[in-house]
Amino acid sequence: MEQRLRRATRGRVAAIATVGLLLAATFGAGSVPAQAAETNLIVNGGFEEGLANWFVNNGNAADGAQLSATSDAYAGASAALVTSRTTTGSGPMQDLSGKVQAGQAYTLTARIKYQNADGPATKQFFATMHYGGGTYTNLVSVTATKGQWTQFNGTFTIPAGQAVSTARLFFETPWTSTPSTDPAVHLMDFTVDDVSVVGAAPPAPASKTIEVVGKLPGEHNPLIGHKFGADGFGFVHDGRVYMYLTNDTQGYAPNPSTGVSPGINYGDINQITVISSEDLVNWTDHGEIQVAGPNGVAPFTANSWAPGITKKVVNGVEKFFLYYANGGGSSNVITGASPLGPWTTERTSTLINGSTPGAEDVAWKFDPAPFVDDDGQPYLYFGGGPASTSMPPAERFNNPKNIRAIELSDTMVATEGTAAVVDAPVAFEAGHVFKRQGRYYFSYSSHFGGNDFGGSQQPLPGYPGGGQIGYLISDDPMSWPKESYAGVLFPNQSQFFGAGTGGNNHQSVFEFEGKYYFTYHAPTLNKRINGNTTQGYRSPHIQQLTFNPDGTIQQVVGTYAGVDQVRDFDPYRLFEAETFGWSKGVATTKVDGSSGQFGGAAPNLVVRDIDNGDWTALSSVDFGGDGARSVTARVRALAPGGQVQVRLDDAAGPVVGTIAVDTPLGQWAEVSADLTGVSGVHDVYFTVTGPAGVDLFEIDNWAFAAATEPELPVTVTASTRCVGGNAYVAVQARNDHDAPVGINLATPYGERSFTAVAPGTNAYQSFNTRAESVPAASATVRVTGAIGGRDVTTVRTVQHPAGTCGG
């Protein structure tokens, strides 16, 4: 095995042999060391699914090639052809991050062929692993003869001390710094087929489920207790507040024994977390947007930090623009059809980078914060980091001039003109702008001094201390002189939350229903998990923002109490189960299909990792004077014996209903329970009981039915029949209402939804069980419509008989 370093300015340093790492690198049969498991870690190694799971190596900016499927295969119908290579390392790559383990041995096999007319008679090829940064290691090599398939067949051991959080396998020719001088020798096209890496099975992923109660009942900060999120950006749309967060949970991997995770690794974060609320206390988890990385919306970026979002009508279409930092060196934007997507990219390169006019002296071209003025003109604020060394030390400290403001084009995905300097005192990062009563407010995070800011210096009177949020007030969104500085908006969070919660911060301000709110982050959830020694995992918080008569801001005090709930929660509708006021011991995950509450464009999440003793809760649920008669949940049973107890006002409060999750294992179904004594406004707890030590079920959504709620008239039937030797379950629902309704038919074998079913007409679906026989069971029909201007949901359950279709 050979291990090399590749650097952006020098290409690759000469290969250095590493004694003892290569166990064998033969081209025929060789001795194979004992393996922990015989598992093939490569997906689609034969390329029979086209190029799925493969992409062109993009480890360096100069790497580039075209990857296509070809019928010229060693075996099967397809192989991968790489053409138009720009560097010797530009070859087919597959990401094995999280699959390979340090200290383990693996066997690698593959077939390779080249047949370029002007190429040499023989050529050496490498299978190489990129471990991130500049670390590249040759695993197995082979010398191929032109026009003939040649086999890689060797074993390699990953060094015990090698970091494998990034591990990407690719095929290449030997490195040279100037391959374009003789492309026939160095940049020939080649074909790869039948790739396998066999060895130790991938390690079981560390559980990210937070078992402690991280958001205490009655408290409203942090906003969520089941995952982390930083750099929150608040955005209001159609009566909801959306929060876009750096996905700190992505790197969270607590030790199963100690419960302590390694410190956060920002370099691995390439997702943005989205949550939303209509009352600022009960928050719905919408999961993560895969923004960057090979499988991201914008694969030409590697990271997604510090998101900022806005909306604008472009060419008559309302669009949503999500800006983010691609590490410290650039910023970018993706476009959504709604606040929840779907997301696409309108760019093929970053929006803010070293070529942005006026940004040349900005060290960190990150933290992009958009702002659209009342006249429709959009702006972007970005930047931060060390001050220019050309400035005097005192100026580097007090007025580092490291943040910029620039106009955006009407498309929102390009800049216009030259970026202007934001002369914010003691500025570090996290610029953000909002407007109130005709005046513009710019807030930012202050630096901590040190050599990057002129060494040992004294701040000018009134200037911020380290890690505080300062702000400026201006009459022009592009003009921010130091004279517009107005004071400290928020001291460091450690002043309020104590040991282990210090560090820099990132904030935003939004207006919601006539009040202004301030967002920030603090490692409070991390502290509740591990005590005063935290590992950098941050959580979102909100406090109300108040103003003095002269327009200056009253300094914000951080509290666990947070903000008041702006309205009681409405239970009489379908709502996502991953809506939490508080929770204990659960996690969430995306599943196929669309959200029942938010529609086809929104991803669907479910609550998972539900064990005996876990619970979720909703704050201030208004059941009205007549109260609720029942509750329905869509569940997928994973073990027998699970139950949900509905309780009021406390996890140990009175049980007002019990839902038995007794549906077929592994199948989605609806279950219901009658309720007693449920009226008025209460916190509602869904507590879980069942056999210990197993995941009991998953929950998709909830719906309560009012005691006096009218019902939509519907006639439902279910039957079994045989088609081609398979048993089918046929479900039919007739709309007996005097207006169109929506109808959902659900069985353990699938479901189908119909919109606008006309009066007197049927919704029908025959579900294939893919079996010769089917036991007697039930189907669920959910009807949604309006009666007297009120939205109504009616659920009907209908039995179908058993059926056998075998001979």
Secondary structure, 3 states (H helix, E strand, C coil): CEEEEEECCCEECCCEECCCCCCECCCCCCCCCCCCCCEECCCCCCCCCCCCCCEECCCCCCCCCEEEEECCCCCCCCEEEEECCCCCCCCEEEECCCCCCCCCEEEEEEEEECCCCCCCCEEEEEEEEECCCCEEEEEEEEEEECCCCEEEEEEEECCCCCCCCCCEEEEECCCCCCHHHCHHHHCCCEEEEEEEEEECCCCCCCCCCCCCCCCCCCCCCCCCCCCCCEEEEEEEECCEEEEEEECHHHHCCCCCCCCCCCCCCHHHCCEEEEEEECCCCCEEEEEEEECCCCCCCCCCCCCCEEEEEEEEEECCEEEEEEEEEECCCEEEEEEECCCCCCEECCCCCCCECCCCCCCCCCCCCCCCEEEECCCCCEEEEEECCCCCCCCCHHHHHHCCCCEEEEEECCCCCCEEEEEEEECCCCEEEEEEEEEECCEEEEEEEECCCEHHHCECCCCCCCCCCCCCEEEEEECCCCCECHHHEEEEEECCCHHHHCCCCCCCCCCEEEEECCEEEEEEEECHHHHHHHCCCCCCCCEEEEEEECECCCCCECCCCCCCCCCCCCCCECCCCCEECCEECEEECCEEEEEEEEECCCEEEEEEEEEEEECCCCEEEEEEEECCCCCEEEEEEEEEECCCCEEEEEEECCCCCCEEEEEEECCCCCCEEEEEEECCCCCCEEEEEEEEECCCCCCCEEEEEEEEEECCCCCCCEEEEEEEEEECCEEEEEEEEEECCCCCEEEEEEECCEEEEEEEECCCCEEEEEEECCCCEECCEEEEEEEEEEECCEEEEEEEEEEECCEECCC
